[in-house]
């Protein structure tokens, strides 16, 4: 793996916390497309860096991650033991692996399909 690829995979589940919903959706689609191209052997590092640099909030997140690698990387919400009601975020993933990760912030949102497999994402228990 390369640093931009690792950052892209780390960034996907955090997009909704860094930018507004429309921008998160746009970035999610663009990053997933570039990751699919990478999986097919295409060098996408330069395009990922350009994408990260195009949004100030993402550029800041990437810069902070690269300058202080000792900052623990956490998911948006880690419940306490026995805590079932804390966060409104529900995490969904592709049943075949971490191809697509998406966070549902409202019950009115429809659950999307995995971009790679075109099947509904599934709720990750305990999130």
Backbone as a chain_set.jsonl record, in Angstrom:
{"seq": "XXXXXXXXXXXXXXXXXXXXXXXXXXXXXXXXXXXXXXXXXXXXXXXXXXXXXXXXXXXXXXXXXXXXXXXXXXXXXXXXXXXXXXXXXXXXXXXXXXXXXXXXXXXXXXXXXXXXXXXXXXXXXXX", "coords": {"N": [[0.834, -1.19, 0.0], [0.293, 2.325, -0.467], [1.0, 5.566, 0.957], [-1.01, 7.587, 0.246], [-3.116, 5.823, -0.515], [-3.594, 4.383, 1.852], [-4.355, 6.551, 3.481], [-6.688, 7.323, 2.139], [-8.383, 5.119, 2.565], [-8.581, 5.239, 5.317], [-9.792, 7.673, 5.626], [-12.372, 7.507, 4.469], [-14.577, 6.534, 6.27], [-14.749, 8.766, 7.887], [-15.52, 11.032, 6.559], [-18.102, 12.225, 6.74], [-17.918, 13.503, 9.15], [-16.156, 15.501, 8.743], [-16.831, 17.159, 6.605], [-19.689, 18.714, 4.957], [-22.792, 16.96, 4.171], [-23.335, 16.755, 1.364], [-20.81, 17.28, 0.236], [-19.369, 15.238, 1.453], [-20.556, 13.002, 0.278], [-19.848, 13.398, -2.414], [-17.028, 13.294, -2.23], [-16.72, 10.732, -1.147], [-17.665, 9.111, -3.262], [-15.756, 9.776, -5.232], [-13.328, 8.969, -4.021], [-13.803, 6.225, -3.629], [-14.009, 5.411, -6.303], [-11.391, 5.914, -7.202], [-10.025, 4.124, -5.531], [-10.998, 1.703, -6.521], [-9.859, 1.783, -9.064], [-7.175, 1.674, -8.309], [-7.134, -0.907, -7.205], [-7.307, -2.29, -9.549], [-4.82, -2.033, -10.581], [-3.988, 0.513, -11.39], [-2.084, 3.472, -11.021], [-2.947, 5.741, -8.709], [-2.146, 7.612, -6.918], [-1.293, 10.355, -7.251], [-3.661, 11.592, -8.128], [-5.282, 11.135, -5.875], [-3.931, 12.671, -3.932], [-4.285, 15.215, -5.066], [-7.08, 15.376, -4.866], [-7.425, 15.286, -2.053], [-6.178, 17.698, -1.448], [-7.899, 19.533, -2.508], [-9.971, 20.183, -0.826], [-10.264, 22.089, 1.972], [-10.797, 21.148, 4.658], [-10.282, 18.424, 4.487], [-7.654, 18.449, 3.612], [-6.464, 19.562, 5.884], [-7.007, 17.544, 7.786], [-5.535, 15.389, 6.693], [-2.958, 16.501, 6.772], [-2.614, 16.79, 9.558], [-2.731, 14.105, 10.314], [-0.491, 13.071, 9.032], [1.593, 14.564, 10.183], [1.541, 13.935, 12.88], [1.769, 10.935, 13.658], [1.258, 9.509, 15.943], [-1.143, 10.065, 17.027], [-4.012, 8.539, 18.158], [-5.984, 6.665, 15.96], [-9.356, 6.754, 15.572], [-12.681, 5.437, 15.244], [-15.672, 7.268, 14.356], [-17.375, 6.957, 16.561], [-17.164, 5.215, 19.494], [-18.77, 3.06, 21.444], [-19.341, 2.919, 24.998], [-18.903, 0.141, 27.233], [-21.815, -1.683, 27.336], [-23.295, 0.522, 26.588], [-25.802, 1.414, 24.554], [-27.187, 3.448, 23.385], [-25.896, 5.79, 22.627], [-24.843, 7.157, 20.183], [-26.018, 8.686, 17.147], [-25.101, 7.758, 14.807], [-25.014, 5.152, 12.519], [-23.151, 2.47, 11.407], [-22.482, 1.174, 8.237], [-21.438, -1.443, 6.085], [-19.968, -3.073, 3.219], [-21.016, -6.396, 2.664], [-19.054, -8.108, 1.728], [-16.591, -7.22, 2.53], [-14.385, -4.42, 3.36], [-15.086, -2.632, 1.193], [-16.878, -0.585, 0.782], [-17.796, 1.825, 3.079], [-20.192, 3.354, 5.077], [-21.915, 5.886, 6.887], [-24.897, 6.152, 8.562], [-26.804, 8.843, 9.344], [-29.331, 9.613, 9.819], [-32.598, 8.274, 10.175], [-34.174, 8.616, 7.986], [-32.578, 8.418, 5.783], [-31.789, 6.52, 2.925], [-30.379, 3.283, 2.668], [-27.392, 2.866, 0.982], [-26.079, 1.196, -2.001], [-23.31, -1.08, -2.295], [-20.628, 0.192, -4.022], [-18.955, -1.364, -5.542], [-20.017, -3.998, -5.626], [-22.734, -3.712, -5.991], [-24.795, -4.314, -4.134], [-26.944, -4.099, -1.235], [-25.608, -2.28, 1.542], [-24.627, -3.544, 4.788], [-25.665, -3.317, 8.199], [-23.284, -2.704, 10.693], [-22.901, -4.486, 13.545], [-23.126, -3.241, 16.904], [-22.274, -0.641, 16.589]], "CA": [[0.0, 0.0, 0.0], [0.977, 3.608, -0.451], [0.449, 6.484, 1.948], [-2.313, 8.118, -0.182], [-4.141, 4.768, -0.488], [-3.91, 4.169, 3.269], [-5.12, 7.711, 3.942], [-8.022, 7.278, 1.527], [-9.183, 4.108, 3.268], [-8.809, 5.747, 6.671], [-10.629, 8.867, 5.527], [-13.748, 7.224, 4.036], [-15.619, 6.56, 7.306], [-14.709, 10.021, 8.627], [-15.905, 12.149, 5.701], [-19.295, 12.884, 7.267], [-17.56, 14.302, 10.315], [-15.241, 16.562, 8.338], [-17.46, 18.059, 5.633], [-21.148, 18.566, 4.906], [-23.274, 15.714, 3.561], [-23.161, 16.761, -0.096], [-19.384, 17.17, -0.041], [-18.958, 13.895, 1.874], [-21.026, 12.079, -0.757], [-19.002, 13.608, -3.597], [-15.693, 12.779, -1.933], [-16.836, 9.284, -0.984], [-17.746, 8.523, -4.606], [-14.477, 9.968, -5.925], [-12.306, 8.124, -3.385], [-14.096, 4.82, -3.938], [-13.649, 5.182, -7.712], [-9.933, 5.844, -7.279], [-9.595, 2.877, -4.896], [-11.284, 0.618, -7.467], [-8.822, 1.855, -10.092], [-5.955, 1.171, -7.664], [-7.276, -2.366, -7.111], [-7.111, -2.811, -10.904], [-3.435, -1.828, -10.985], [-3.73, 1.871, -11.851], [-1.457, 4.346, -10.026], [-3.866, 6.85, -8.474], [-1.635, 8.418, -5.806], [-1.296, 11.785, -7.576], [-5.055, 12.069, -8.144], [-5.759, 11.173, -4.489], [-3.328, 13.842, -3.279], [-4.979, 16.388, -5.605], [-8.423, 15.379, -4.282], [-7.278, 15.684, -0.651], [-5.769, 19.107, -1.409], [-8.959, 20.386, -3.045], [-10.941, 20.502, 0.224], [-9.455, 22.517, 3.124], [-10.987, 20.302, 5.843], [-9.6, 17.149, 4.226], [-6.23, 18.774, 3.587], [-6.066, 19.747, 7.282], [-7.033, 16.226, 8.417], [-4.398, 14.634, 6.167], [-1.734, 17.106, 7.309], [-2.524, 16.424, 10.972], [-2.451, 12.678, 10.39], [0.89, 12.832, 8.599], [2.569, 15.195, 11.064], [1.551, 13.304, 14.2], [1.255, 9.57, 13.493], [0.975, 8.894, 17.242], [-2.524, 10.337, 17.404], [-4.773, 7.312, 17.92], [-7.022, 6.77, 14.946], [-10.577, 6.18, 16.11], [-13.885, 5.579, 14.45], [-16.399, 8.417, 14.867], [-18.03, 6.703, 17.842], [-16.894, 3.936, 20.13], [-19.635, 3.036, 22.624], [-18.866, 2.335, 26.232], [-19.469, -1.188, 27.482], [-23.222, -1.62, 27.737], [-23.932, 1.725, 26.062], [-26.446, 1.122, 23.275], [-27.987, 4.564, 22.894], [-25.09, 7.001, 22.589], [-24.637, 7.881, 18.936], [-27.034, 8.537, 16.114], [-24.452, 7.201, 13.628], [-25.026, 3.71, 12.312], [-22.129, 2.156, 10.413], [-22.837, 0.145, 7.266], [-20.32, -1.862, 5.246], [-20.211, -4.112, 2.226], [-20.917, -7.723, 3.266], [-17.884, -8.816, 1.218], [-15.36, -6.598, 3.004], [-14.437, -2.962, 3.52], [-15.077, -1.933, -0.094], [-17.651, 0.625, 0.988], [-18.238, 2.09, 4.439], [-21.092, 4.499, 5.057], [-22.531, 6.142, 8.176], [-26.267, 6.65, 8.485], [-26.99, 9.845, 10.377], [-30.758, 9.842, 9.986], [-33.395, 7.131, 9.749], [-34.795, 8.905, 6.693], [-31.63, 8.13, 4.708], [-31.84, 5.176, 2.361], [-29.102, 2.591, 2.724], [-26.897, 2.766, -0.391], [-25.492, -0.054, -2.478], [-21.862, -1.124, -2.423], [-20.273, 0.661, -5.364], [-18.265, -2.425, -6.276], [-20.826, -5.21, -5.798], [-24.127, -3.334, -6.263], [-25.695, -4.946, -3.176], [-27.126, -3.196, -0.095], [-24.663, -2.359, 2.649], [-25.252, -4.112, 5.971], [-25.374, -2.661, 9.454], [-22.228, -3.327, 11.483], [-23.431, -4.541, 14.908], [-22.374, -2.611, 17.966], [-21.812, 0.7, 16.225]], "C": [[0.875, 1.248, 0.0], [0.32, 4.501, 0.588], [-0.888, 7.073, 1.482], [-3.428, 7.061, -0.154], [-4.564, 4.508, 0.949], [-4.739, 5.32, 3.821], [-6.54, 7.698, 3.387], [-8.912, 6.293, 2.264], [-9.509, 4.544, 4.689], [-9.815, 6.892, 6.665], [-12.099, 8.555, 5.228], [-14.776, 7.254, 5.17], [-15.687, 7.867, 8.081], [-15.235, 11.216, 7.825], [-17.087, 12.93, 6.265], [-19.032, 13.734, 8.488], [-16.715, 15.515, 9.945], [-15.878, 17.593, 7.422], [-18.963, 17.827, 5.621], [-21.544, 17.329, 4.088], [-23.036, 15.671, 2.053], [-21.69, 16.578, -0.47], [-18.874, 15.783, 0.341], [-19.368, 12.858, 0.828], [-20.156, 12.18, -2.004], [-17.615, 13.004, -3.378], [-15.696, 11.266, -1.793], [-16.849, 8.598, -2.351], [-16.404, 8.614, -5.337], [-13.392, 9.06, -5.346], [-12.549, 6.66, -3.702], [-13.747, 4.487, -5.386], [-12.137, 5.04, -7.859], [-9.406, 4.562, -6.623], [-9.877, 1.672, -5.796], [-10.224, 0.601, -8.571], [-7.497, 1.32, -9.543], [-5.984, -0.355, -7.588], [-7.08, -3.039, -8.47], [-5.717, -2.503, -11.446], [-3.075, -0.441, -11.466], [-3.097, 2.674, -10.708], [-2.332, 5.593, -9.873], [-3.369, 7.805, -7.394], [-1.721, 9.918, -6.08], [-2.717, 12.337, -7.559], [-5.651, 12.1, -6.743], [-5.217, 12.398, -3.765], [-4.012, 15.116, -3.765], [-6.383, 16.507, -5.01], [-8.361, 15.828, -2.832], [-6.988, 17.176, -0.54], [-6.884, 20.047, -1.84], [-9.98, 20.814, -1.996], [-10.16, 20.849, 1.498], [-9.587, 21.608, 4.36], [-10.261, 18.96, 5.69], [-8.091, 17.369, 4.222], [-5.693, 18.911, 5.012], [-6.001, 18.398, 8.009], [-5.813, 15.408, 7.986], [-3.095, 15.176, 6.744], [-1.548, 16.733, 8.777], [-2.168, 14.955, 11.139], [-0.998, 12.39, 10.032], [1.925, 13.43, 9.548], [2.627, 14.562, 12.44], [0.964, 11.905, 14.097], [0.926, 8.886, 14.81], [-0.43, 9.203, 17.738], [-3.33, 9.069, 17.149], [-5.889, 7.546, 16.921], [-8.263, 6.038, 15.443], [-11.704, 6.296, 15.106], [-14.68, 6.726, 15.053], [-17.043, 8.19, 16.23], [-17.685, 5.309, 18.314], [-17.735, 3.889, 21.397], [-18.921, 2.458, 23.838], [-19.505, 0.969, 26.403], [-20.897, -1.031, 27.99], [-23.967, -0.407, 27.221], [-24.5, 1.427, 24.687], [-27.126, 2.34, 22.672], [-27.196, 5.833, 22.642], [-25.107, 7.767, 21.293], [-25.786, 7.664, 17.972], [-26.429, 7.951, 14.836], [-24.569, 5.685, 13.621], [-24.052, 3.428, 11.182], [-22.598, 0.995, 9.547], [-21.606, -0.167, 6.422], [-20.792, -2.886, 4.232], [-20.093, -5.465, 2.91], [-19.68, -8.498, 2.839], [-16.566, -8.185, 1.642], [-15.474, -5.092, 3.01], [-14.339, -2.197, 2.198], [-15.79, -0.593, 0.02], [-18.049, 0.689, 2.45], [-19.06, 3.362, 4.392], [-21.711, 4.646, 6.435], [-23.9, 6.766, 7.968], [-26.486, 7.605, 9.646], [-28.458, 10.135, 10.657], [-31.524, 8.619, 9.484], [-34.063, 7.365, 8.399], [-33.856, 8.624, 5.513], [-31.786, 6.692, 4.238], [-30.45, 4.572, 2.395], [-28.613, 2.386, 1.295], [-26.386, 1.372, -0.731], [-23.972, 0.057, -2.443], [-21.531, -0.743, -3.863], [-19.632, -0.438, -6.198], [-19.176, -3.605, -6.595], [-22.3, -4.956, -6.113], [-25.126, -4.12, -5.417], [-25.835, -4.012, -1.979], [-26.041, -3.401, 0.964], [-25.383, -2.939, 3.86], [-24.78, -3.364, 7.204], [-24.289, -3.433, 10.189], [-22.718, -3.317, 12.93], [-22.513, -3.826, 15.906], [-21.845, -1.246, 17.648], [-22.966, 1.663, 16.287]], "O": [[2.035, 1.221, 0.412], [-0.789, 4.223, 1.045], [-1.839, 7.063, 2.263], [-4.565, 7.377, 0.196], [-5.758, 4.422, 1.239], [-5.711, 5.099, 4.544], [-7.489, 8.029, 4.099], [-10.068, 6.597, 2.557], [-10.589, 4.251, 5.203], [-10.596, 7.047, 7.603], [-12.983, 9.275, 5.692], [-15.779, 7.955, 5.039], [-16.614, 8.054, 8.869], [-15.378, 12.307, 8.377], [-17.074, 14.161, 6.266], [-19.839, 14.599, 8.828], [-16.575, 16.446, 10.738], [-15.511, 18.768, 7.454], [-19.454, 16.861, 6.204], [-20.713, 16.737, 3.4], [-22.584, 14.654, 1.525], [-21.364, 15.817, -1.381], [-18.04, 15.213, -0.363], [-18.604, 11.94, 0.531], [-19.771, 11.163, -2.583], [-17.096, 12.291, -4.237], [-14.779, 10.593, -2.265], [-16.13, 7.622, -2.569], [-15.97, 7.657, -5.978], [-12.626, 8.451, -6.093], [-11.609, 5.928, -4.012], [-13.245, 3.398, -5.666], [-11.659, 4.148, -8.56], [-8.44, 3.976, -7.112], [-9.089, 0.727, -5.832], [-9.748, -0.464, -8.965], [-6.784, 0.594, -10.235], [-4.985, -1.016, -7.871], [-6.729, -4.217, -8.537], [-5.458, -2.69, -12.634], [-1.949, -0.229, -11.914], [-3.527, 2.565, -9.56], [-2.441, 6.4, -10.796], [-4.095, 8.716, -6.995], [-2.179, 10.673, -5.222], [-2.954, 13.426, -7.037], [-6.444, 12.99, -6.435], [-5.959, 13.086, -3.064], [-4.292, 16.008, -2.964], [-6.828, 17.608, -4.685], [-9.16, 16.666, -2.414], [-7.494, 17.843, 0.362], [-6.819, 21.244, -1.561], [-10.777, 21.718, -2.249], [-9.467, 19.992, 2.046], [-8.592, 21.332, 5.031], [-9.699, 18.435, 6.651], [-7.34, 16.562, 4.77], [-4.599, 18.434, 5.315], [-5.058, 18.137, 8.756], [-5.139, 14.806, 8.821], [-2.228, 14.407, 7.157], [-0.439, 16.395, 9.194], [-1.382, 14.604, 12.018], [-0.353, 11.555, 10.666], [3.012, 12.876, 9.708], [3.658, 14.639, 13.108], [-0.208, 11.701, 14.413], [0.368, 7.789, 14.806], [-0.862, 8.664, 18.757], [-3.333, 8.567, 16.026], [-6.644, 8.511, 17.03], [-8.218, 4.836, 15.703], [-11.679, 7.153, 14.223], [-14.388, 7.13, 16.179], [-17.237, 9.145, 16.981], [-17.899, 4.333, 17.596], [-17.441, 4.615, 22.346], [-18.023, 1.625, 23.719], [-20.529, 0.674, 25.788], [-21.143, -0.322, 28.965], [-25.181, -0.32, 27.405], [-23.741, 1.207, 23.744], [-27.604, 2.268, 21.54], [-27.805, 6.887, 22.456], [-25.376, 8.968, 21.316], [-26.439, 6.62, 17.971], [-27.156, 7.676, 13.882], [-24.257, 5.023, 14.611], [-24.111, 4.061, 10.128], [-23.051, -0.032, 10.052], [-20.829, 0.726, 6.085], [-21.86, -3.482, 4.366], [-19.151, -5.674, 3.675], [-19.289, -9.45, 3.515], [-15.513, -8.588, 1.147], [-16.532, -4.542, 2.702], [-13.592, -1.224, 2.098], [-15.366, 0.403, -0.566], [-18.577, -0.278, 3.0], [-18.674, 4.336, 3.745], [-22.005, 3.646, 7.09], [-24.04, 7.78, 7.285], [-26.366, 7.212, 10.806], [-28.788, 10.824, 11.623], [-31.141, 8.005, 8.489], [-34.476, 6.41, 7.74], [-34.3, 8.597, 4.365], [-31.9, 5.768, 5.044], [-29.458, 5.267, 2.177], [-29.323, 1.801, 0.476], [-26.277, 0.498, 0.129], [-23.416, 1.151, -2.549], [-22.095, -1.297, -4.806], [-19.753, -0.443, -7.423], [-19.124, -4.153, -7.696], [-23.03, -5.884, -6.464], [-26.172, -4.541, -5.911], [-24.938, -3.209, -1.724], [-25.617, -4.523, 1.243], [-26.606, -2.843, 3.959], [-23.663, -2.849, 7.257], [-24.353, -4.657, 10.302], [-22.931, -2.243, 13.493], [-21.291, -3.816, 15.758], [-21.017, -0.73, 18.399], [-22.794, 2.851, 16.016]]}, "num_chains": 1, "name": "protein.A"}
